[in-house]
């Protein structure tokens, strides 16, 4: 009976968590509004039955609203600004917003203990151990959205760091070929892929909407945590402010980034012997000891 209850709790928690985390595939924004207007013009308005609404509209959306209200009380007044900055660093994943992150923190904090207790019941652990697993699930579940955003921001930063030197080289070639800085930036955004190309495209869109070049570049620096990109943006802003030749500044920045990229690769290569010690000691050496000392130990036991 305990195993059955634990299995039910585990399956329910996983289903609710998956539905809460997975992005809704329905159209959003202007597309959804236009579809609603078209449907309204086609069919006459009829009273909708509550039972005919989807499960997400009847149960999950009110649950998410209550979780959002509770999460705003728990996270503090400055939580919105902090989560907005984390979302910018993570590249603003689709259908993710500050309200979604706050509500997910509460939902995961509710589902985490269910997972911990259910897993403890399935493994047949003691009551104290199961309770500790439930408390651990509460803590881990509350910080799961933060960990997800941190990992997305880290992967995005690494992708920008890898492609930045090549993008600056392409900027140098375009500027020296006679293009202006904005046109060269547009060429880089078109010819390359990845988060850096998306950021350059966003800078161009902001400039087309009337934002100054310096402000758009500073916004690019604020949305990333890559030091090389911040240095590049600072040099471009200063060159634009003091009237320095863009081509010369880009040439200097390109050579410096190549040196930093080589130094970064050398640093990572020097860290390999230290990192490889962990799997070597935990997995490889015990196997070697079993293979080498095992037959000798068997012979000694038989002899004695």
N, C-alpha and C positions, 0 to 999 in steps of 0.2 A: 504493500500500500504506500509506504514511504517512497519507494523508487518510482511508482506511478505518479505520485504527486510532484516529485522532483522533476520528472521528465516533462510533465505538463507545464510547470513553471518555466523550465528551460526553453521549451518550444515557444511558449507565449512571449517570453521576453525577447527572444531572437527575432520573432516575427514583427513585434512592435518596433524594435530598434531598427530593423532593416527598412520598414516602411517610413520611419522618421528620418533616416539618414539618406536614403536613395532620393534623388531629386525627382520632382514631379515632371513627367514628360508632356504634360499638357502645355499648350502655348501660353505665353504670359505677355503682359504689357499691352501694347497696341493691337497685336494680333488677336488676343483674347477679347478685347473690347469690340473689335470689328466683327468677330464671329458672333458675339452676343447680339449686336445690332442686327445682323443678318437673320439670325434665328428669330428675333423678335418681330422682324418685318414679314417673315414667312408664315408663321403660325400665330394665331391669336393667343393672348395671355391666358393661361389656365392656372388655377391654384395647384401648386405642387404638393404632393403628399410627402410627409416626412419620411415615411418608410421607403419611398421610391428613390430617395437621395442616395448617392454612393456612400460607402462605409467611411471613406476619408472625410467627406463633408459632415457626416452625422456624428462621428466619434473622434477622429484624429484631430480635426481642426479645433474643436472646442478644447480638447486636451492640450493641444499646443498653445492655445491662448492662455489657459490657466498656468501652464508651465512658464510661459513668458512673463506673466504677472509675478509669479513667485521668484523667477530668476532675476528680475530687475531689483527685487528687494534684497536678494542675497549677494549680488555681484557688486553693488555700490553705484555711486553716481557717475564715476568716470569710466565705467565699464564699456559704454558705447564707443567712446573715443579709442580706447585700447583695442577693442575687437575690430573696429574699423581699420586701424593701422595694421593689425594682423591679417585682415582680409586683403588689404593692399599688398602686403608682402607676399601673400600666398597667390596673388594674381586674380583675386576676386572670383573664386570658383562659381560655376553656374548655379543659380538659384540659392546661393548662400548670402545671407545678410546678417546684420548685427542681431536682429530679433531671432533669426533662426539659430544662431550660435547659442544665444542665451537660453532659448527654450530647449535646445538639444542637451545642454549641460544639466538641466533639471530632469529631463526624461532619462538620460543616461544614468544620472545619480539614482533614479528610481528603479531602473532596470538592472543596474549593476548588482545590488544586493540579491535580487531574484536569481540572477545567474549564479552568484556565489553560493547561495543556499541550495539552489537546485543541483549544482555540481557537487556540493558536499554531500547532499542526500543520495545522489547516484553513486558516489564513491564509498558510501557507508562510513563516513567520518563521524567523529564524536560531536556532541552538541556544541562544545566550546570551540572546536576547530571550525565547525560550520558557521557559527556566529562570527568568528574572526574573518572567515572568507566573505561573509555578507558585508562586514564593515569595510574590508578591503575592496569589495566590489563597489561600495558606495563612493569611496575616495577615488578609485580609478575611473569609475563612470563619470564623475563630475568633471574630471580633467581630460576625458577622451576627445572632445572637440578641440581643446587647446593643443593636444598632441597632434591631431590631424592637421591643424593649421600650421603648426611648427614644421611638420614634415613636408607639407606642400611648399612652404616658404623656403626651406632648405634646398629642396630639389630645384625650385625655380632659381634660387641664387646660384647654385652650381651650374645650371644651364646658361645663365647670363654670363658667368665668369668664363666659361669655356668658349663662348661665341663672341665675346666682346672684342678681343684682339683682331679677329678676322673682320668684324664689322667696322672697326676703326680703319683698318687697311683699305677696305672698300670705300670708306668715306674719303680717305686721302687720295685714292685714285680718281674718284669722281670730282673732287674739288680741283685737283690739278689738271683734270681734263677740261675745266672751264665751267662746271656747274656751280651754282650757289650752294650754300650750306643746306638750305631747306630742300632744294632739289636733290642734293646728294643724300640727305636723310630719307627722302622718299624712295630713292633707288635702293637703299639698304633695306628699307622696310618691305619693298616688293621682292627683292632678289633673295632674301634670307627668310628663315622660319625660326619659330621658337619664341620664348618670352621677350627677348630683346627686340625682335622685329615688331611684336605687338606693342611694346612700350614706345618705340619710335613712331608707330602709326598713331598712337594716342597723342603723342606730343604734336604731331602734325595736325590732327583734328582739333586739338585745343587752340593751336595757332590760327587755324582757319575760322574758328568761332570768335576770334578777337583777342585771345590771350597773348600777352607778350612772349617773345622767345625766351627771355631769361626766366620768367615765371613758369613757363611750360617745362623748361629744363630743370628748374628747382623742384617742380612737382614730380618729375621722373626720379630725381635723387631721393625724394622722400618716400617713394613707393618701393624702393629697393634697399637692401642692406649690404650691397657689394661695394667694398671700399674703392676698387678700381673705377667703377662707374661713377661714384661720387666725385673722385678726383677728376675724371674726364668732364663731368658736368661743371664743376667749379672752374676748370680751365676755359671751357667754352663760354661760360657766363662772363668771366673776366675779359676774355678776348673781345666779346661783343660790347662790353662796357667801355673798354679803352681803345677800341678801334684797331686792335692788333690783327695781323694777317691770319685768317682762319687756316689756310693751308700750312703755314709754318707751325702753328700750334698743334694741328692734327698730326703732322709729321713727328713732332717731339713726343706727343702722347702715344703714337703708335710704337715708337722705339722703346719707350718706357714700359708699355704693356707687354711687349715681347719679352723684355728682361724679367718682369714680374711673373709672367707665365712660366718661363723656364725655371725661375726660383721656386715657384709653387710646385712644379712637377718634381724638382729635386727634393723638396721638403716631403712630399708624399712618398717618394721612393725611399727616403731614409726612415720613414715610419713603418715600412713593411716588416723589417726584422722584428721590431717590437710587437707588432700586432699578430704576427704569425706564431709567437710564443704561446699564446693561449690555446689555439687548437692543437699545437704540437704537444704541449704538456698534458692536455686533457684527453686527447683522442689518439694521437699517433704513438707516443711513448708507451702507454699501457698495452697497446696491441703488440708492439715490438717486444716488450718484456714478457708477455704471454707466449709469444712465438719462440723466443730465445730461452727463457728460463723454464717454460712449461715442461718440455720433455725431461730436462734435468731434474726438476722437482718430482715428476712422476717416477723416475728411476730411483731417486733417493727414498721415496715413500715405499716402493716395492722392496728395496734392499733392507730397510729397517723393519 
